[in-house]
Amino acid sequence: MHEQSYLRSPYHDLISPDGKITHIDKGESKCIATVEFQDIGPNFLGFTLPENHIEFNLKSVLAQLGIESHLLDLELDAKYLKCTALVKLFSINAL
């Protein structure tokens, strides 16, 4: 595992590595995507916060294209330093 430069910042406990879409169900104006995050730092606060205090932020470049997201489900695994998120992606235009 290579330590990412942003993980060396004083805010590394609030940051996770980029996720990867591993499954997607596509509809006309929305998609349900499974997003997996691996190699999350052991100090990541998401492992200890109550789920109602965790927010899923979509990459700003996608938001600038008009794609919004809504977190449907979140599984955090501190033992294996990973996370799986089920996210609804939607747009005012067809995806």
C-alpha positions, 0 to 999 in steps of 0.5 A, spaced: 500 500 500 502 506 498 501 512 502 497 517 499 499 524 499 493 527 502 493 522 507 499 526 510 495 532 511 493 534 518 486 532 516 487 525 514 482 522 519 476 525 515 479 523 508 478 516 504 481 514 498 477 514 492 472 509 491 471 505 485 464 503 482 463 495 482 456 495 480 451 499 477 443 498 475 442 504 470 435 507 469 433 513 465 434 518 470 437 515 475 442 509 477 444 505 483 451 504 484 455 500 489 462 504 491 467 500 494 473 504 498 479 500 500 486 501 504 482 506 508 487 509 513 486 506 520 484 513 523 479 514 519 473 517 523 468 514 519 469 508 523 467 510 530 462 516 528 455 514 528 452 513 521 447 518 522 453 523 522 456 520 516 455 524 509 457 521 502 460 527 498 460 525 490 466 528 486 465 535 485 467 534 477 461 529 477 457 534 481 459 540 476 456 535 470 449 535 474 450 529 477 447 528 484 448 523 489 444 520 495 447 515 500 442 509 501 446 504 505 453 504 508 457 498 511 464 500 514 469 495 516 474 498 520 478 491 521 479 490 514 480 498 513 474 498 507 467 501 506 462 499 501 456 504 499 450 504 496 449 510 492 443 513 488 446 517 482 441 522 479 440 527 474 435 532 470 438 529 464 438 522 462 444 518 464 
